[in-house]
Amino acid sequence: MSIKQEEIDLFREKYLTLKSCLNEKGRRLWAAVEAQSYGRGGITLVCKATGISSATVHKGLKDLKFPIDNRVRKHGGGRKRTTEKQPGLLESLERLVEPYSKGDPESPLRWTTKSTRNLADALKTKGFNVSHTTAGKLLQELGYSLQA
């Protein structure tokens, strides 16, 4: 059974219409459903029309048969936290901020007048690789609020 160009174009059009709405797992499942519904030659057709590899379509078929969970990736995927990659970072930041801390020690609200850019520069001199944005996020994690 040979695949006609009209069929490839039809599948390509459907894929391009949905592509922006689908994540990695969604694309894999869509490709598997389309290949399955076409029948014999479906995997080849979907691969030619979309550029998705046959291994991805086969993985999608496996996911359809044995659904595990709704996760796109396995646990532990993605970047490690900055504090995991750079041990001692949080403690160093706390030591830098402590002399400039304001607020009632009894109150959960604490703030610092030191800028995140100055804190990031000070941490860099101590050997840490931190941006001012990360410094601000870490301050929030420590329970600080930034004040002008």
Secondary structure as GFF3:
##gff-version 3
##sequence-region A 1 148
A	DSSP	alpha_helix	5	18	.	.	.	ID=ss1
A	DSSP	three_ten_helix	19	21	.	.	.	ID=ss2
A	DSSP	alpha_helix	24	38	.	.	.	ID=ss3
A	DSSP	alpha_helix	42	50	.	.	.	ID=ss4
A	DSSP	alpha_helix	54	65	.	.	.	ID=ss5
A	DSSP	alpha_helix	82	85	.	.	.	ID=ss6
A	DSSP	alpha_helix	89	97	.	.	.	ID=ss7
A	DSSP	three_ten_helix	98	100	.	.	.	ID=ss8
A	DSSP	beta_strand	101	102	.	.	.	ID=ss9
A	DSSP	beta_strand	110	112	.	.	.	ID=ss10
A	DSSP	alpha_helix	116	125	.	.	.	ID=ss11
A	DSSP	alpha_helix	132	141	.	.	.	ID=ss12
A	DSSP	beta_strand	144	146	.	.	.	ID=ss13
###
